[in-house]
Amino acid sequence: MMGSDGSVSGRDMQAWSQFPLQVGQGDGPTANSIRVVAIKQLTKVAAEADGTRWWEVDVGTVEGSTRIGWVREKGHPQVTLCSPWDWPGFEIVEGEASTPEQLYARHIDATKQARPDEQAAMAARAAEANGGPLFSRVCDAIDLDDDKVLTPDELRKALKQPWLADALSRLIIHHTSEWGTPAAQWDAIDKDIPENRKGDWEREKEKFQTLQWWSAVAPQTGLPKDAKIYHFHPIGLIRSFANKTEKLTLECSGQYLNHVQ
């Protein structure tokens, strides 16, 4: 090994005789969700002789673990270098199929609060919510045990994974705003409220009514009369556009990452 003063130390050093990364290798982990990252945040980079760059990135696998691999800036299947204005990673999910009644039943069923005489009915309505587009999409991403039931513990674990928290923050949910939800949808939950909690529930509904400004404002502003709007995660939206550098977008199918030992 040559020292800085031109001397030879005699110590062996491993080196490669040719660039070790090739697009066709595909021997790395399979990604389970789209990964979007600003290239300025990637600290490990390698360049081919012509200057083409490779970056080391972390992804979430189908097993729910984090793995590391390398991707090429061009000519690499399912890897795209793009502008924030391409809206990389954002996905619209229809959530209108899930009503407050179904969502409440889902909560009661998941937390095992249902009384014996109502367990079957609660489970049936919970299944309707779990089978809808919203929870189906979220479960595809973070349902760790693949039982198609999203638990609070799974959600907490998911948010601790940067790649998964970022993917969730880019979901755009098309759903009725709580500022315009018809009162009948809240009233549909009345029958499921325990007798000793009905007073609390009535006060909660009164609070909901104080938030119902949509129908009064929509005609003058051009807002949709049915209050069905697209809900963005504020941090995900701001983070995507606050950093105006190019984004590296990794699509989610296939074993495309290259791995170097």
C-alpha positions in Angstrom: 0.0 0.0 0.0 1.4 3.4 -1.0 1.6 6.0 1.8 1.0 9.7 1.5 4.8 10.3 1.5 5.4 7.9 -1.4 6.6 5.0 0.8 5.3 1.5 0.6 3.9 0.2 3.9 3.7 -3.5 2.8 0.2 -3.8 4.1 -2.3 -5.5 1.8 -5.4 -3.6 0.8 -8.5 -5.1 -0.9 -9.4 -3.4 -4.2 -11.4 -4.3 -7.3 -10.0 -4.6 -10.8 -13.2 -3.5 -12.4 -16.3 -1.6 -11.3 -18.2 -4.1 -9.1 -21.8 -3.0 -9.8 -23.7 -4.2 -12.9 -27.4 -3.5 -13.7 -28.1 -7.1 -14.5 -27.0 -8.6 -11.1 -30.3 -8.4 -9.3 -28.9 -10.3 -6.3 -30.1 -7.8 -3.7 -33.3 -7.5 -1.6 -36.8 -7.2 -3.1 -38.5 -3.9 -2.2 -42.0 -4.0 -0.9 -43.0 -0.4 -1.4 -41.9 2.6 -3.4 -38.9 4.4 -1.9 -38.4 8.1 -2.6 -35.4 9.9 -1.4 -33.6 13.2 -2.3 -30.2 12.4 -3.8 -28.5 15.0 -1.5 -29.5 12.9 1.4 -27.7 9.8 0.1 -24.2 9.8 1.6 -22.7 6.7 -0.1 -22.1 7.1 -3.8 -19.9 5.3 -6.4 -19.2 6.4 -10.0 -18.4 4.5 -13.1 -15.5 5.6 -15.3 -17.9 7.8 -17.4 -19.3 9.5 -14.2 -22.5 7.5 -14.0 -23.5 7.4 -10.4 -24.7 4.6 -8.1 -26.2 5.3 -4.6 -26.6 3.0 -1.6 -30.2 3.1 -0.4 -32.3 1.3 2.2 -35.6 -0.3 1.4 -38.3 -2.3 3.1 -38.6 -5.9 2.1 -41.7 -8.1 1.7 -40.8 -9.6 5.1 -40.9 -6.1 6.8 -37.2 -5.8 7.4 -34.8 -3.1 6.2 -32.2 -4.0 3.6 -29.4 -2.1 1.9 -28.6 -2.2 -1.9 -27.2 -0.1 -4.7 -29.1 1.6 -7.6 -27.9 3.3 -10.8 -29.1 6.7 -11.9 -30.0 5.6 -15.4 -30.6 2.4 -17.3 -31.7 0.6 -14.1 -35.2 -1.0 -14.3 -37.8 0.5 -11.9 -35.4 3.2 -10.8 -36.1 6.8 -11.8 -34.3 10.1 -11.2 -37.0 12.8 -11.3 -38.2 16.2 -10.1 -40.5 16.7 -7.1 -43.1 18.0 -9.7 -43.4 14.4 -10.9 -45.1 13.7 -7.5 -43.0 10.6 -7.0 -44.5 8.0 -4.7 -47.8 9.7 -4.3 -50.8 7.5 -4.6 -54.6 8.2 -4.5 -56.6 5.8 -2.4 -60.4 5.8 -2.4 -61.6 5.8 1.2 -65.2 6.7 0.7 -66.4 3.1 1.1 -65.5 3.2 4.8 -68.3 4.8 6.9 -68.0 6.0 10.5 -70.2 3.0 11.5 -67.7 0.6 9.9 -64.7 2.4 11.3 -66.1 2.3 14.8 -66.9 -1.4 14.5 -63.4 -2.0 13.3 -62.0 -0.2 16.3 -64.2 -2.2 18.8 -63.4 -5.5 17.1 -59.6 -4.8 16.9 -59.4 -3.8 20.6 -61.7 -6.7 21.6 -64.2 -4.5 23.4 -67.3 -6.1 21.8 -69.8 -7.8 24.0 -70.5 -11.5 23.4 -73.9 -10.7 21.9 -72.6 -8.2 19.4 -69.2 -9.8 18.4 -70.5 -11.3 15.2 -72.2 -8.1 14.0 -69.2 -6.0 14.9 -66.8 -8.4 13.2 -68.9 -8.4 10.0 -68.9 -4.6 9.8 -65.2 -4.5 10.7 -64.5 -6.9 7.8 -66.3 -4.4 5.5 -63.9 -1.7 6.6 -60.8 -3.9 6.4 -61.8 -5.1 2.9 -62.3 -1.6 1.6 -59.7 0.2 -0.6 -58.2 2.3 2.2 -57.4 -0.4 4.8 -56.5 -2.9 2.0 -53.9 -0.6 0.7 -52.5 0.2 4.2 -52.5 -3.4 5.2 -50.6 -4.3 2.0 -47.8 -2.1 3.3 -47.7 -2.7 7.0 -49.7 -5.8 8.0 -46.7 -7.6 9.5 -48.5 -11.0 10.2 -50.6 -10.9 7.0 -53.8 -11.5 8.9 -55.5 -8.5 7.1 -56.1 -6.8 10.4 -54.2 -3.6 11.1 -53.4 -3.3 14.8 -52.1 -0.2 16.7 -48.9 -2.1 17.5 -48.3 -2.7 13.8 -48.9 0.9 13.0 -46.5 2.1 15.7 -43.8 -0.3 14.4 -44.4 0.9 10.8 -43.9 4.5 11.7 -40.5 3.7 13.2 -39.3 2.6 9.7 -38.3 5.7 7.7 -39.0 4.0 4.3 -42.4 2.9 5.4 -43.4 6.1 7.2 -42.4 8.0 4.1 -44.6 5.8 1.9 -47.6 6.2 4.1 -47.1 10.0 4.1 -47.5 10.0 0.3 -51.0 8.4 0.4 -53.7 10.8 -0.8 -57.0 9.7 0.7 -60.2 10.6 -1.1 -62.9 10.7 1.6 -65.7 12.9 3.0 -64.4 15.6 5.2 -65.5 15.5 8.9 -66.5 19.1 8.4 -69.2 17.9 6.0 -70.1 14.4 7.2 -73.9 13.9 7.3 -75.3 13.6 10.8 -77.0 10.4 9.8 -73.7 8.7 9.5 -72.8 9.5 13.1 -76.3 8.5 14.3 -75.8 5.1 12.8 -73.3 4.4 15.6 -75.9 5.0 18.3 -77.0 1.4 18.6 -73.5 0.2 19.2 -72.7 2.6 22.1 -72.8 1.0 25.6 -75.7 2.3 27.7 -73.3 3.8 30.3 -71.5 5.8 27.5 -74.5 7.1 25.6 -74.4 10.5 27.3 -70.7 10.9 26.4 -71.5 9.9 22.8 -74.3 12.5 22.5 -72.0 15.2 23.7 -69.4 14.1 21.2 -71.9 14.3 18.4 -72.8 17.8 19.5 -69.2 18.7 19.2 -69.2 17.3 15.6 -72.1 19.5 14.8 -70.2 22.6 15.7 -67.6 21.7 13.0 -70.2 21.3 10.2 -69.4 24.5 8.2 -69.0 22.8 4.8 -72.6 23.1 3.5 -72.7 26.8 4.3 -69.4 27.6 2.6 -69.3 25.3 -0.4 -71.8 27.1 -2.6 -69.9 30.4 -2.4 -66.4 28.9 -2.9 -66.7 26.2 -5.5 -65.9 23.4 -3.0 -67.6 20.0 -3.7 -71.1 20.0 -2.2 -70.7 16.4 -1.0 -67.6 17.3 0.9 -65.6 14.5 -0.7 -62.0 15.9 -0.9 -58.5 14.7 -1.2 -56.6 14.5 2.1 -52.9 15.0 2.0 -50.4 14.2 4.8 -49.0 17.7 5.5 -45.5 16.6 6.4 -45.3 14.3 3.4 -46.4 17.1 1.0 -44.1 19.8 2.4 -41.1 17.4 2.6 -41.5 16.5 -1.0 -41.5 20.0 -2.3 -39.3 21.8 0.3 -36.3 20.0 -1.1 -36.1 21.0 -4.7 -33.2 18.7 -5.6 -33.8 15.6 -7.8 -35.5 12.6 -6.3 -34.6 9.0 -6.7 -37.7 6.9 -7.0 -37.5 3.1 -6.6 -40.5 1.2 -7.8 -41.8 -1.7 -5.7 -41.8 -4.9 -7.8 -38.9 -7.2 -8.6 -35.5 -8.0 -7.1 -33.7 -5.1 -8.7 -31.3 -3.8 -6.1 -27.7 -4.8 -6.5 -25.8 -5.9 -3.4 -22.0 -5.9 -2.9 -20.3 -7.8 -0.1 
